[in-house]
Amino acid sequence: MKNFRLTLLTACLICSLNFAAKAIIVQDTLHVVRDDQFLNYPLGTFNSFESFKNTNTKLIPSKSISVRPYKNGRTEPATMFALQKSYARFYLNKETKKLELIGSIILGNEMPLQNGIVVGMERTTFFKKMNIVDENTSANTVEITSKTAGIRHFYQFKDNKLASIMIFSNLFYQKD
């Protein structure tokens, strides 16, 4: 009987911890669903790896794993551009003839987004530039998702300043 009570108490404690953690995450994240070109091309629209490199001369390119963006399973080579604490990975889409973002993590101000969003900016400036009007401007995380759920942006704030930007497309989660 003693073991049963101890097991039940442990299970209740674990469940209550899980529910509390979920409630905090939901309250601390502002979810926004949008459908605009910025979500797909936050670093700009480019037709080649070379054009992106010429625009961002400080970034260092390197080859990375291939991705399978097409339904027929054909792979495309991907290139990663990195500098200090930030990186972005792209592949050249043969259908759209544009560089498509696979994923990006930006932890410093070396990689500004095309609309002027940069790590270190004030929360109020961020909301103005992103055209977000919401009473929950105290959220520490802003998640912006495309209507098709093909790409997700996560903007994290610390002390009312943008601390990091993480952008992931469905291709980021591919497993070989």
Order of alpha helices (4+ residues) and beta strands (2+ residues): alpha-beta-alpha-alpha-beta-beta-beta-beta-alpha-beta-beta-beta
